[in-house]
Amino acid sequence: MIHRLLNITRLLFVVDCETTGTDPKTDRVVELGFQQWTSKGMAKEWRSLVNPGIPIPASATKVHGITDVKLKQCNRCGHDEGGTDAHAMLGDAPHTFKQVPRFRDIAANLAKGLASCDFAGKHVRFDLRVLAAEMARAGQAWSYAGARIIDADRLEQLAVPRDLGSLHEKYAGRRHDGAHGALSDVRASATVIAKQLEAHPNLPRDLDALHEAQWPGWLCDG
């Protein structure tokens, strides 16, 4: 478990946001979840849908499956208000309909809980930037400045060398001689890309799709 592998000296939150899009400045949170870790283990796990106050684009729903209709259902059990008997039960515990909150409804508690702590996740700086923008819109003071940030993508890059020489040796099966010579590096890059496409058939072959998969939102962000 993560607490046995890291020297956790203050609360560590593993966080993830599902959003209406890929621009942290303008897109909204539609679901937020986190685990709270201490040096002794996981202390808390929490998740909530969040009403963004704007329609969820179909492109975003395609990614996370959250629709405008889903946001009108009970945030606890997922059933319609006044609907089936299943709505009245969560396991064996009866409960009343719980409306999906707006971000401003939970901002103060989040800001208090996510203070003086560290963060982890996958591409987690995106999540933190989205949270900071949502806090600002809610008029809630909050910053992740000073937090130590652990990102799964960066850890992978650190653990598995991604320089051209290492990639060439991995995919071409031989050393890259002449490294840092322009044409030599061009030839090595072309070889690596071809070998990557051969080795990973799940990668798009269409250039538009491959570009978007690598750089989501690039054209929108300028």
N, C-alpha and C positions, 0 to 999 in steps of 0.2 A: 504494500500500500504506500501511497505517496508520502505519508508522514514518516515512514521508516527509511525513505530514500533521500529526503530533503531535510535540511536543518531549519525547521520552521520556528521562527522566533516571535512571530505575531500572526494574527489571523491571515490565512491564505484562502482566497475565494477563487474557485474555478468557475468561470462565468461563460454564458453564451446568450446572445440575443438573436432572435429571428426578427426580420425587419420587412418593411415595404419595398426596400431596394438597397442599392449598394453605395449610396452617397451618405456618409455619416452626418453631414451638415443638414440635410433636408429630409432624409427618410426617417421613418418612425419605427419604434419597437412594437411588435405584435405578440411576442412571447419572450419571457425572460426566465432563466433558470440559473441556479448556482448551487455549489457545494461549499460549505464552510469547513476548513481544515485547521486543526491545531496540532501541536507536537504529539498529542495523544491519539489522534485519529480524526475521522470525520465527525463534526459536531452537529451539522445541520444540512439538510437538503431542501431546496425550495424551488417552486416553479409556478408561474402564473401567465395566463394570456393577458394581453394588454390591448385595450381599444385605442387604435392610433388616431381616431378622430377623422380619418380620411379613408376613402375606399382602398382596399388592398388590390394592387395590380395583379392581373392574371399571371404575369411572369414571376411574381414573387410567390403566389399561391402554388405555382408549379414546383417551386423549390421546397417549401415547407408544409404545404397542404392546408394552411390556415386560410379560411374564407371569411367574408363579412358575416355570413350566416352563423358561422361557428362562434363569432364574438358576441352573438345575441343569446347564446346558450349559457347554462350554469357553468361558472368558472371552476366549480368543484367536481361535478360529475359529467358535464357535457350534454345534459338533456335540456329540452325546452322548458320554459317556465310553465308550471301548471300542467305538465305533460304526463308521461307515463309514471307508473309506480316506481320505476327504477330511479326517477329523479328524486324521490323522497328517501333514497337510501344511498349510503356510501359504505359499502361493505354491509355491516349490520347497524350502522349509526345513522339515524334519521337526521336530515338537515334541511334548511330552507334554501331557496334559490339564492345563489350568490352571483351578483352581476360582475361581468368582466370590468375591471377598473381602467380608468384613464391613467396615463403615466403620472399626471400631477397628483392623483389620489395616493400614490405609493412613494412619491419622490422623497418626502421628508424622512420616512422610515428607512428608505434605501440609503439616503445620504448619511444618516446616522450609523447604519450598519456597515456601510462600505467606506468607513473612515479609518485612517491609520492602519492600513492593511496592505497585503500584496495580492497580485492577481495572476491567474494562469488560465490557459485555454488554447484553442487553435485559432490562429489569426486574431488573437485576443485584443490587439491594439485597435482593430476595427470596432469591436464590441465596446471598448472603453470610450472611444471617440463618439459612438452613437449615444452611450449613456450620458456623456458630458453635454452633448447637444440637447438631449431630452431634459436634463436637469436645468439647463439654461432656459429652455422654453417654459418650464414649470416655475421659473423664478426661484429655484432652489440652489443655494451655494454648494458646490461640490467640485472636487478636483482629484484626479489620480496622480498628481505630481508627487514625487517622492516614493511612489510605490515601486517595488521590485516586480518585474513582469517576466513570466515564463511562458514561452510560446512553443507549441508543439512543432510548428513549421521550422522555427529557428533552431530548435534542438536537433531536428533531423538534419538540417544543413551543417550543424556543428559536428554531429556524430558521423555523418557520411560525407566525405570530401566531395565537393561539387566543382572544383576547378577543372579546367579543360583537360589537363593531363590525366587526372583521376577518372573523369568520365570516358575519355578515349580508351584508357586501359581497361575499364570495366566493360564497355560495349564493343570495342573493336578487338580486344584481347591482346593488344600490344602497346608498347610505350609510344608516347607522342614525342617523336624526335623533332627538334627545331622549334620548341615552344617559344612563344612570344615573337616569332617571325610572322609578319602579317599573312602572307600567303599560306604558310604552314598551318597557322591557326585557322584560316578559312577552310582549308582542306579537312582539318581535324573536326571542325564544327559541323561541316556538311556530313561527314562520316557518322558522328555521334547522333545527329538529328535523324538520319536515315535509320540507324540501328535502334534508336528509341522508338520510332514509329513501328518498326518491325516487331520489337519486343513487347509493345503495349498496344494491342489492337483496339483497346477501348478508347484510345485517343482519337479525337475527330480528325478526319482527312480534309474536310472542307476548311479553307483558310479562315473564313469568317468565324466559324464555330470554334476553331482552334485558337484564334486570337481572343475571342470572348472568354473562353475557358481559362486562358492564362491571365488576362487583364480585364476582369469584369468591371464595367463602368468606365473604361479608359476614354472612350469617345465622349461620354457625358461629362467627365471631369476635365477634359481639355488637356 
